[in-house]
Amino acid sequence: MSTIKKEETKVVIIGSGVSGLTLGALLSQANIPFILLEQSSLSAIKMQNRAGSVEARASKMFFRWGLGDVVVGPPAMDTEFRYEGKSYMLSTNVGDGSIDSEVRLCPQQLLVINLINNLTEKNCALHYEAKDVKIINLETKKPTVTYTDKEGGKHEIYCDFIAGCDGYSGVSKKVIPDGILKKYTQDYGITWLNLFVDIKPKICMSMGERGLAAQFPRQDKSRVYLECHPTDKLEDWTDERCWKEIKSRMYEPDMEETSILEKSLFPLRSAVFEPMRYQNIFLVGDAAHIISPVGGKGMNLALYDADILATALKSYFETGEETALDAYSDTCLKRTWNYQEFSSSYVDMLHDSSEMLGKSPYRAKLAKANLERLIELGSASRLYSEMMAGI
């Protein structure tokens, strides 16, 4: 019978995505002991290629905690909107030009790697390939997390708090009793074809009767997203068809047809779980909410949650005061719903011009009016820029 290794720490973080790693980095800066558990291997985490830009608010947060060096990348380009080929430009930056005041093109994968390096250099307790993670004794003041390490060793960790940073389908949410969480969901009935393409990067969202085409920088290449039918299958989209739609929807018939390096389909959907705390477990990032990629707010919401929780934990361990911990859920949900509304409104605007995909001419006209108001009305464009910056 194998011996169970018993450990004790202040905080157990479950999940090594951007929310878990950021929380760990912030707790480390505050000298709060923690143990991070992740079921995947370290190499798998580092290889996850996800989109991402760090809004100005999040950039300031990292600098405030003394971690500004983990956010690398150039300032975000201005956004180009196209409607039936006509171009409209809109700035995403409202800062003073300082390094911490602008939206930065720092892909999530790069941010994750930088955070891992930061924590590894400080010899923080990061345990990858942790299997059979279970949460017990949640109703007590000292909840326990058990797991099996990659060598087969059994562990029990006694802690004060648990941070569930393990995504939409992780174990953290499942341990909360039935009837506690209320789930709010939205299925937009829209699917995106996600392409990784070897073309010069830019930020462009092109609307028209054939549907949306959007292009975003990924270092020296681009992610291209094409609106398609929810019933489409990946095999329906040959490279030839992809390029035909890219050139048509972007109104660039002479665009060079380069290599399509990756191809996948994903539906646009959103979900929010309330409250984001139960007893001494806190839901962070995708464990509490997912959001459509329109507006680029998913990663930034995770960063916000991590900041609010780390600040509250710091206050608690320094003073014993629980006010900030008690306010965690309400504080995070206020921004969550603000971003959900922002993303949802732009989902409508960007996709309502698609008559080919079943949208009415009336909705197409509304989409154009919405875009023109966004460009021409100073208060509307300012609001867009401030929302993109996270102000």
N, C-alpha and C positions, 0 to 999 in steps of 0.2 A: 504494500500500500504506500503510495507516494506521499511525501510530506508536503503540507500546504505552507507556503511561505506567507507570513503575515506582515503587512506593511501599514504604515500610517502616514497620511499627508493632509494638507489643508483642503486641496481641491483635486478632484479627478476630472480630467477632460476626456470625453469619449469622442474620438474623431480627429483626423489630422488633415482636414481641409483648411480652407482659408480662415474660417471662424475659429476652429480649434487652435491652430498655430498662432493666430493673432492673439487670442486670449492668453495662450501660454507665454508669448513674448511679453505681453503687458504685465502679467503676473510676475514674470521673472524680473522685470524692471522694478516692480514694487517689492521684491524679495519675499514673495508669497510662495511657499512650496507647493508643487503640483506634480501629478503624474499624468501623462497623456497616453492613451491607449488607442491603437488603430489596427483594424483587422487586416488591411492590405499591407503589402510589402512597401518598404521605403522606395524602391525603384519604381513601383507602380504609381505611387503618389506623385513622384517627380515627373513621370511621363504623361500625366493627364493634361491634355492640351485643351484649355478652355479660354474663352474670350474674357476680356476684362479691361476696364479703364478705372483708375482710381480717382474718384472725385476730389475736388479741392478740400472739402471738409475732412475726408478720410486722410488725405495727405497731411493736413495740419495736425490731425490726431496722432499720426506716427511721429511727427516732429515733436509734438508736445510730450510724448512719452520717451523721447530720446532715441527713436528708431527710424529717423528720416532716411537712413541709408538703405532700408529695405525697399523703398519705393524708387525704382529707376525707370527711365523712359522719358521720351520727349513730351512736351505739352500736346494735348489733343488738338488735331486740326479743326478748322471750322467745318461745320456740317453743310453739305450741299443737298438740298432737296430738289427733285425734279418732278414736274407735273406735265405729262405728255410732252416731254422733251425740253420744256422751259426750265431754266435753272434759277434757283433761289439760294442765297448763301446766308448762313446764320452762325454766329460765334457761340462756342460752348464755354468760353472763359470770361469771367468777370473779375478776376483778381488783379493785383497790382504788378504782376509779372514776376514776383518772387517765386522761388522754387516750390514753396509750400502753398501757393495760392491758386494753382491752376489744375484743371483736370489733366491727368497724366496717362499716357498710353503704356501702362504697365500690365502686361497680360497676367492673368491669374496664375498660370503655371510658373512664371518668373517670380511673382510675389511669394508663392508657396516655397519655392526653392530657396529664396533669400531668407525667409523666416526659419526654415529648417536649418540652414547654415548658422543663423544667429543663435538658435537654441542649442545646436550641437556644440558650438564653440564655448558655450557657457555650461556644458555638461548637464543639461536639463534631462529629466527622466522621460524620454520618448520611447515607447515600446511598440514596435511594429509587429505585424503578424500575430496580434493578440486575438485568440479564438475564444468562442463560447463566453463572451462578455455578458455578465448578468449583474443586475442591480437588485440588492436585497436590503431589508431593514430600512426602507425609505421612510417609514413612519416614525423613525427614531431620530435623535439628534446626531447620531453617528451612522449615516448610511454606509453600506458596504458594497464594493464592486469586486466581483470575482472574475478571473479569466485564466486561460491556459496560454503559456508562452510558446514560442515556436519550437522549443526543445521538448515540450510536453509538460513542463513544470506548472503546478497549480499555485495560484496566488489569491490572497484576500487583501483588499486595500480598505482600511477604515479611514473615513474622511469627514470633513465638515459639510462640504458642498460638492455637488456633481454638476458639470456643465455638459449638456447633451449637444454636441456639435457634429453629430453623426448623420446628418442629412435627413431627407424626407422619409426614408424607409428604415432608419436606424432603430436600435433597441431602446434608446432613451425615452422616446415618446410612448412606446408600447408598454412601459412599466407603469405609466400613469393610469389610475383606475378609470374604468368606464364611467361616463357621465361628467367627468371633470372638464375635459377639453371640448370646445365647440369648434367645428370645422366649417370654414367658409371657402367655397370653391368657385372657380369660373373656368369653363372650357370655351375657348373662343371659336371653336369650330374651324380653326385655321392651322395648317401644317406648313412648316418651312423645310425646304431642301437646303441643307447646310453643305457648302462646298469650300474646300481649302484650295485656293487657286494661285498659281504662280504669275500674278499680275501686280503691277505697281500699286502700292497701298494708297487709299484715300477713304474719306467718310462720305458716303453718298447714299441717299434713299430716293429711289426713282419710282414714282407712282404712275399708273396708267391702266388702260382697259385690259391689258394682258396680265395684270397683277403686279405686286411689289417685287422689285429687285433692290437689294441693299448690299453695300460693300463697306467693309471695315478693315483697318490695318491689322496685320499680324506680322510684326517686324517688317521684313522686306517683301512680304507677300500679302495676300488678302483672304478674308473670309467673305464669301458671297452667299447671300440668302435669297432664295426664290420662293415666293408664295405658291403653293400648289394645293391640289384637292386633298382633303383629309383621307380619302380612300386610295391615294397613290401609293405605289410600292417602289422601292429603290430601283428595281429592274426596269421600271417604266422610264427612268431617266438616264438614257445613254449620254455619253459625253457630247455627242453630236446635238442631241436635243437640249442639253444644258447650255451649250454655247449659242444655239439659236435663240433661246429665251433670254440669256444674258444680254446679247447684243440688241435684241429687239426691245427689251424692257428698259435698258439703260440708254436707248437711243444712240448707240455707238456701233453702227453697222460695220465699221472698219477695225474694230477691236481685234487684236491678235489672239488667236485661239491657242493658248499655252496649256501646260499640263494641269489637269485636275487631280490633286494629290489625295484628297479625301472626299467622301460623299456619305451623307447620312440624312435621315428624316426625323423631325421631332415636332410634336404638336405644341401649340401655344396654350399654356394653361397657367392658372394662378391658384394658390391656396394659402389660407392663414389659419393658424390654430391659436385659440385663446383659452386660458391665459398662457403666458410663456414661462410660468413658474408653478410648480406644485411641491409643497414642502421644501426640501432643500435641493431639488433638482431644477435647473434652469435650461430651457430650450434656447438654442442660439443658432442663428443663420437658417439654413434650409430645413433644419429640424422643426422650426416654428413657422416658416413661410417660404413659399416659392413664388416667383413672379415671372411674367413673360420677359424675354430678353430685350424687348423694346424699351429703350432708355438706359440700358446697362446698369440696372439698380440691384440685381441679385447679390453680387459680391459686396457692393457698398453697404447694403443692409446688414450683411453678415459682419462687416467691419464695425458698423455702428453698434450692433448688439454686443460685440466683444468689448468695445470701449466702455459702454454703459455698465456691463457686468463687472469688468475689471475695476472700474472706478468705485463701484458699490462694494466689492469685496475688499478693496484697499481701505475704504472707510471703516468697514466692519472690523477688520483685523487690527486696525490702528486704534479705534475708539470704542468698539463694541456697539456702535450705533447701527441699527438695522433699517433706518428710514430709506436709504437709497436701495437696499435690497428689496424692500417691500414695494418700491416704486418701479422696479425693473420692468415688469411686464407692461404696465401702462405707458411708461416712457418709450419703450421700444415699439409698442403697437401704434402709437401716435405717428411715428415716422413711417412705419410699415404701411399703414393705410394711406398716408400721404403719397408714398411712392407707388402704391398699387393704383391709386386714382390716376396719377401721372402716366404710368405705363399703359393703363387701360385706355385712356383717352387717345394716346398716340397709336395704339393698336387699331382703333377705329379709324383714325384719320388716314393712316398709311394703307389700309386695306379696303377702304370703302370705294375706291375708284375702280375696282376690278369687276367690270361688267362681265368679262369672260368667265369669271369664277362665281357668277351668280348674284353679284351685287346689282342693285337697281341703278338706273341713270340718276335718280333723285339722290341716292346716297353718294354717288360720285360727285355731284355738284356740291353737296355739303362738305365733302372732303376737300375740294378745291377752295371753297370759301374759308374753311378752317385753316388751311395752309396759308392763304393770302393774308388772313388776319394775323397769323403768327409772324409773318415776314414784315408786314406793313405797319402794324400797330406796335409802337415802341414798348408799351407796357407788357404786351403779350410776348414779344421776343425777349425782353428782359426776364420775364418769369421763366421762360424756357431755359435761358442761360443759367439762371440761378438754380433751377431744379437740377440741371445737368451737373452743376458745380456742387450740389448738395447743401446749398445755403439755406 
